């Protein structure tokens, strides 16, 4: 029988020992034991058991929170036990809300529980091991339309949609998180997510472009006028239109790259064009995203595993190499080794003294995912297989002051039109006649037709002018069709109800969070806890809200450390890479004298934010304390 590793978590030492003895006695099982949720999660991360069996009520949190944290980070099944939660509804919630795979009422039938453990272990299909052979690098059509995330699936999906020039919406879901990516002709043009840390204002604060006060003022104006964050920043004079557009592009690029961290969850793609009337189109380069995503999310051990099957292959640059090379923004070292001749095997290239193995594997991975390199089974016998890269790009004529003025007008109109519905685009009311709609269309069509600007150096704004004209065309076609107009009006009515309701709740929670954060910094911990509790109640799936709520409880009364850690652990189940949550729970462990746990969490926080000086300082202090506490 194949050895099975089981993690058993129960605060009742006697009951845990009895069940552990039974499981070990069945043969072929290794049983790890933990008393509390935090200890269990650490053991899970270190040993990756085949299955976890846990009581619901634990010290250091709960079995429900442990279950959610495990579900957010891997496929390991969790079996829950409880002598309190006994109803069908409670058991259903344990499965649906927290991801439990099975549920037993204590005292559990040992034989039945053992059979369930064996079933879960044997029935859990092993995750496919990704390799870089050419036949694996292309997703079949059915996998493009819908599937499960796993290693390297996200970049393959991006490139498959790019090659097929698909227009539509990619919906991504995993534990507590959703993301939506909009594509036009295979190019990502907009990304929506509910994560606070990915919203425009937080990105600008993180980059030092705006202050916290600017952010709070913009959020308040959003709440008052029911407008977008970018519009609020422009109205307050914090950004101009060009700065706003640049910030929106940077925000969208970051969201696109963050998708490389999704190796669990479900996705589906729908072919549609309806979103074109409701978003600001931002051209994002999937090739550049692949290069950045591989650098940031694929460490050497993952790349090494992927190359096991192709060590003897001969990489050769293909016709796409020249076409997409400039988009990758390769580092100097990556660019130096990027032109593969097809004459040297990967293992031979890795043995060269001037080649860094990580850079080599990273570069080959980027080029393979972007379909810029072919893997040959035999060395190339021709004269030269390396495409040439042009030494430079001919510089365009610089824009005149008149060109710059026209660019500013087009950008301003583009940003305004991007947030307009079809009636607003044409400048008519919802009860406008078809004749008036036609007249407005003819007027705007003449004004924004790209042919009228052939003598103007529009630079990158040329594509924005085309998008304005496209939206005018779409508005006209939709509103002059009786069926199309009726469907569009129904869509607007439904969207307005949903957006205003969600916006009000979201902004209300954000204002309470900002107020609670300020009170926390001012040392008014009781008032801070009240405000942050309200933020959590209004938006329970925002990791940062839960983290600071836990911090406020701990600072209000350090005896509430367990309750505080429970909230922060829930934040980590929502977002396992949240640096704030990792650092704060590490600081609480340090206060409790649990230095190894404190160090592990602070090290994890530092991996996410390597330049954060406060985390560096806290980690150094904990390491000193840990040395002093050693026997």
N, C-alpha and C positions, 0 to 999 in steps of 0.2 A: 504494500500500500504506500502511495506517495505521502511523504511527511507533510503534515498540515500545521501551520503556525496559528495559534489562537490567542488573542489578547482578551483576558477575562478581567472585567472591571466591576468591583463591588466593595462598598465601604464596610460591609459586614464580614470581618475576617474569617469567622467560622464557616459561614455559608459559602464564601469564596473558596476556602480550602477544600470543602466537601465537593463542590462542583469541579474544581481543578483536578482533584484526585480521580474523579469519575472520567473526565475527558482524557487524562493521561493513561488511565487504565484501559482504554479502548484500543491503544496501540497506534503508532504512527502519528502521534500528535505531540507538538511542542506547545506548552501553555505558558504564556507570559501573564503576570499578575500586576494589577494596579489598584490602588485604593481610591484615588480621586481623578477628576476629569483632566486636569492639567498634566498630571503624571502619565495618565493613559495616552494623551495626545503626543507627548514627547516620545513614549515608547512606540507609538504607531509610526511617527516620522522616522525613527531610527531603525525599526525592524520590519516595517511594512507587512503586518500579519495578513493571512488569508481571510480571516474573518474576526470581527470584534463582537464579544458578548458583554453587554453592559447593563447594570442596574440603572434606573432612571434617576434616583435620588442619590447624589454623591457629594462629597466634599469638593471644593474647588470648582464649583459649577454644577452641571447636571448632565445626565446621560443624553438628554435631548440636545443640549448644546454641543456635546462631544460628537453626537451623530451628525449634526449639521456641519461642524468643522471638518469632519472626515469626508462627508459628501462633497464639500467644496474643493477638496484637494486631491481626491483620488477615487477609484472605483471599489475600494474595499467595502464589502457589505457589513452592516451593523445589525445585530439582533438585540432588541431591548427587552428588559424584564422589569416588572414592577408589581408591588403588592398593594398599590394605591390606585393607579390609573387602570380601571377595570372595565369601563364601558366600551362598547363598539366605537362610539364617536371619538373617545380619547385615543383609542388604538389607531383609528383611521387618521387622526391628526398627526400622530407620531410617524406614520408612514408618509403621508402626503406633505406635511409641513417640514419635517426634519429629515426625511429620506431613509427611515428605518426599513430594512428589508423583511423583518419578521418581528413578532411581538409575543412574549410569553408572560402570563400572570404567575407571580411567585406565590407559593413555592412551585417552581417549574418541574415538569416531568423530565427527568434527566435523559431518558431514552428518546423522547420526542425532540428535545432540544438538540441532542447529538445528531439525530437524523437530519434536522434542519441545517445544522452546521455543515454536515457532509454534503447535503444537497446544494447549498450555496457555493461551497468550494468547488465541487465538481461541475456545477452548472454555470459557473462564471467563466464565460469565454475569455481566453487570454487576449490581451490587447495585441493587435498585429505589430510586429516589429518592423519599423520603417527602414527601408534601405534606399539607396540612390540608383538602383538599376533603372534603365529607361522605361521598362514596362510598368514600373511602379509609379513613375512620375506624372502620369496622366490620370486624372480622375475620370471614371466612366460617367456618362451623361446622367444616369440616375443618381450618382453620388454628388453631382454638382447641384442638382435640384433639391436634395434633402439628404441629411446624414448626421453622423455623430462626430464630434471633434476628437482628434487624437494627435499624436506627434506629426508635425509638418502638414496637417490637413489645411490649416488656415492659409498658408501661402499658396498651396496647390489650388485652393478654391479661388483665391484672388486672380491667379494667372489663368485659370480655366475660364473665368468670366471675361477676362481681358481678351483672350484669344478668340472667344466666341462672339465678342462685341455685344454682350448682353445688356439690355436696358431693363432695370427692375429693382427689386428690393431684396436684400439679404437680411434675414432675421436671425439673430443669434441669441440663445438662451442657455444659461447655466444657473446653478444654485443662487438665487436671490439677485441675479443680474441679467439684464437684457441689453442688446445693442442692435441698431439697425443701420445698414450701410446701403446707400442709394447709388446705383450705377447708371451711366448713360454711355452707350456704345462701349461697354467694357471698362470704362474709367470711373473710379469712385468719385462722386461729386458732393457727397454730404454724409455725415455720420451723426446719429442721434443716440445718446445714452443718458441714463438717469443718474450717473455717478456725479456726486458733488465735485470731486476733485478734477473731473474732466469738463466742467462748465467753463465758459469763456472767462468770466471774472476771476475764478480761482487760478486759472492758468496765468492770467496777466499779473495777479498778485505774486504768484510763485516766481515769475520771471522778473519781478521788480518793475513792471511797466506801469502799474497803478498801485495805490496804497490801499490798506484795509478800509480806510475812511471812504475812499472813492468807491470801493466795492459795496459798502453798506449803503451809501447814498444812491448808487445805481439800483441796488436791490429794492430800496424803498420807492424809488420812482417807478420801477417795474410794477410794483404792487399797486401803486396809486393809479397808473395810467394803463395797466394791462398791456405793456409793450415788451419787446424783447430786450435782453440785456445789452446787446450791441447798440440798439437804438437809444437806450437810456444813457449809455456812456457817451454817445455822440451828442445827445441833447444837453448833457451836463458840461460839454466842452472838454471832456477828459480825453477823447480820441477824435480825430477827424475821419473822414470816410476812407481815405487810403490806409490809415493806421488800423481802422476797424477791419477792413478786408484782409489785410496782412495777418491780423490777429486771428481772424476766423480760419484762414488757411492753416496757420500754425497749429491751432486747436484741432482742426480736422486731421492734420498729418499725425499729431500725437495720438489721437484716438485710433487711427488706422494702424499705427505701429503697435499700440497696446494690445491689439487683437492677437498678436503672436503669443501672448501669454495664455490664450484659451486652448487648453488641451483636453478639456472636458466640456460636455454640454451638447446641445442640439442646434442644428441650423437648417434653414429652408430658404429657397430662392423663388420669388414670384416675378414673372414677367409682367410689367405694367409701366405706364407712363403718367399715371394720375398724379404722382408726387411732384411733377415738374412745375405745377402752379403754386406750390406751397413751401419751397425751400430756396435758399440761396445756393446756387450751384458753384462749387469750389472744385477746380480740377486738381486731382491728387494723383501722383504717379505711383502705380503699384510696384514698379521696378525699384524705385528709391525706397519704398516701404519695405520690400523684401530685404534689401541690403541692410537697412537699419534694424529691422526686426531680428535678423539672424545674428547681428552683432550683439544685440542687447538681451536676447532671450534664449540663445542656443549655446550653452557652454561646451567646453571641449569634450566632456564625457558623452554628451548627447551626439555631437558631431562624430566622435570616434565610433560609437555604436552604429551610426548610419552608414559609415564607410566600410564596415566589416566585409560586406558582400562585393565591394568593387575595388579592393586594393590593387588588383592586377589590371584594372581597366586603364585605357589610355585616353585622357581628356583632350578633346579637340574643339577649339573655338569654331562656331558655325556662322552662317550668314546673318543671324540676329545679333552677333557680337558687336559689330560696328553700329548697327541701328540703335541699340539701347545702351551702349557703353557709357555715354555721357550722363545718362539718367541715374546711374548707380551711386555717384558721389563716393567712389572708392577712396580709401586712404592711400597714401603714397606707397606703402608696402603692399597692399592688396593689388593696386594697379600694376606694380612691378612684376608680379607673378601671374597676372590675369590672362595673358595671351598664351593659350595652351596649343602646342604644335601637333599633338596627337602622336608624338614619337616617344614620349616618356610615360611610364606607368605611374599611378598615384603613389605607390609605395617607393618608387625610385625618386620621385620628386621630393617626398618627405624625408629622404635620407640625405639630400643635398645640404652642405654645411651652411649655406646662406639662406635657407628656407625655414621659417618658423612653422611648426606643424599646425598650430592653431590657425594662423593666417591662411595657410594653404587650404585646410579643410573648410574654413569659413568662406574663402573665395570660391572654391569649387562648388560649395553648396549654393551660394548666391547665384552663380552663373547657371547651374543646373536648374534651379527653381525658376529662373527667368528664361529658360529655354535658349540660352546663349552658348552652351557647351554640349557637345555630344560625347558620350562614352563609347570608345571603340574597344572591341575585343582583341584587336591586333594593332601593332604600331603602323602609323601612316607611312607609306612608301613613296609618296610624291615629293616634289621639289620643295614646296613651301605650303604649309597648311594654315599659317597664321594670318588672319585678316589684318590689314593696316588700319591704324587709328589716325585720323587727321590731326595734325599738330595744333591746329587752332581753328576757331570759328570766325569767319569774316564779320567784323563788327558792323552793325547797321548804322545808318545815318542818325546822329543824335536828334532828339525831338526839339523843335523850336518852341519858344514861349507860347505861341498860338496853339501848337500841338498839345502842350501841357495843359492849357486851359480847357481844350476840348476833352482831353482825357479825364480831367477832374469832373466835368459835367456828366460824361458818360458813366463814370464810376458812381457818382451821386445818384443818377437816375437808375442805375443797375441795382444798387442796394435798396433803393426805395421800391422799385418794381418787384424785386425778389420777394418782398413781404406782402405784396398786393394780391388780392384774389382777382379773378378775371374781370369782374365789373369795375374794380378800381383801376386795373391796367388800362382799360379803354376809357376811363373817366366818365362812366355812366352809372345811373342808379339801377337798383335791382328790377325796377318796373320799366326800364327803357324799352322803346320799340325797336324792332329789327332794323328799321330805316336809320334810326339814330346810331345804333351800334355800327352799321355799315359806314356811315359818314365818319365816325370817330376812328374806325379802323383805317380808312383810306388816308386820313390826316396823319395818324401816327405812323402808318406804314411808310409814307413818303419821308417823314422826319427821321426815322430810324433805319431806313434801308441801308445795308452795308455799302452798296454801290455809291452812295452819296459821300462816302468818306475815303474814297480811294486815294485822294491826294494828301490825306492826313496820316502822319506817323502815329498810329494808335498803339503800337507795341503790343503788350499783353492784353490791353483793353479791347483789341479787335474781337476776341472771343466773347467778351462780355456784351459788346454791341450785338453780336449775332444772337446771344441768349435773350436780350431784350426783344429783338425782332421775332425770335421764335415764340416768346410768350405772347406777344401781340397776335401772332398767327393762331396760336392755340386758343386764345381767348375768343377770337372772332369765330373760328370754326365751331367751338363749343356753344357759344351763345346764339348763333344763328341756326342751330339745330334744335327743334322743339324738344326732342327726347334728350339730347345732350344737355340742354339748359335745365330741364326739370331734374335730371340726375345730379347736375352740379349744384343746384340750389339746395337739394336735399343733403348733399355731402357737406356743403358749407354750414348748414344749420346744425347737423350732428357734430361736426368738428368744433364749432364754436362752443357748444355745450360742454364737450369733453375738455377742450383746451382751457377754457376759463375756469372750470371746476378744478382741474389739475394744477393750473397755475396758481390759483388762490391758495390751495392747500400747501403747495410746494414753497411758495414765497412766505407764507405764514410761518412754516417750520423754519425756514432759513433766517427769518428775522428773530425768532425766538433763540435760535442757535447763536446768532451774532451777539444778541443781548447776554445770553448765558456765558459765552466765551469772555466777553468784556468783564462781566461780574466775577468770573473765575480769576482772571488776571488781576482784578482789583482786590481779591481776597475775600469777597462776600460769597462764601461757599454755599450757604443755605439758599440765598436767592438764585445763585447760579444753578444749583441742582433743580430748583423749581422750573426755571426757564428751560433748561436742557431736557428735563422730563417731558415738557410740553412739545419740544422739538421731536423727541423720540416717538411720542404718541402720534404726532401728525405724520411722521415719515419714519416708520420703524426699520426700514431697510437701508438707511443711510449710515454707513460705518462710522463716519466721523462724529455724528451726533451721539451714537452709543458710547464711543470712546470717551468723549469729554464728559458725558453724564457719569460714566464710571469713575473718572478722575475726580469730579466734583463730590461724589459720595465718599471717596477715600479721603479727600482733603477735609471734608466736613467732619468725618469721624474715622480715623484709621482702623477702628475695630470693624468697620464695614468693608474691609479689604476683600473678603470672599465675594460679597455682593458686587463690589466694583469690578473684580476680575471676571465675574460672570458676564457683565455687560460688555466688557472689552473683548472677552472671548467670542461673544456673539458678533461683535464687530469684525473679528478676524474670520468668522465663518462666512460673513458676507463678502469680505475682501481680505484674503489671506496675505496680501502684500501691502497692507496699509501700514506705512512706517510709523505713523503716530500711535496706532494701537499697539504695535510691537514694542515701541519704546516705552510707552506708559505702563504696559503690563510688566515689562522688565524692571521699571523703577519701583513698582509695588512689590515685586518679588525681592528686590534689593532691600527694601524697608523691612520685609519679613525675615531677612537673613537667608533667603533661599538663593544663594549666589550663583550656583550652576544654572538654575532656570533663568535668573536675571541675565546672566551673560548670554545664554542662547538666544533670548528674545532681543537683546540689544544688538547682538551680532547680525541677527536677521534684519532688524531695522536698518542697520548700517549698510547691508547689501542693497537695500532699496534706495537709501539716501547716503551714498558714500561720502559726501562732502558736508554732512550735517555735523557741525562742531559740538553741539550740545550732546548728541548721541555719542560721539567720540569720547567726550569728557566723562560721561556717565559710565561708558564701557570701561574706560581706564580705571575709574574709581572702583568699580565692581571687581575687576581683575585683581586689584590690590587687596580688596577686602577678602576675596576668595583665597588668595595666597596666605593672608594672615589667619584665616580660619582653618587652614589645612593642618592636620595633626603632625 
